[in-house]
C-alpha cells in the first residue's frame, strides 16, 4: 500500500511532536490520545 507524501510527512511531524523518535512506532502512535485528536481534526478539515 502506498500513501501520499503529505500523509507520510504529517505522520512524521505529529509523531515527533508527540515525543516519538521515529515513525517505527506508528502502531503505538495510532493509539496515542494526542495523535487521535490531531487525526480527527485533520479528517474533519478534509471532509
Secondary structure, DSSP 4 states (H G I P E B T S, - for coil): ----HHHHHHHHHHHHHTT-SSGGGHHHHHH-HHHHHHHHHHHHHH-
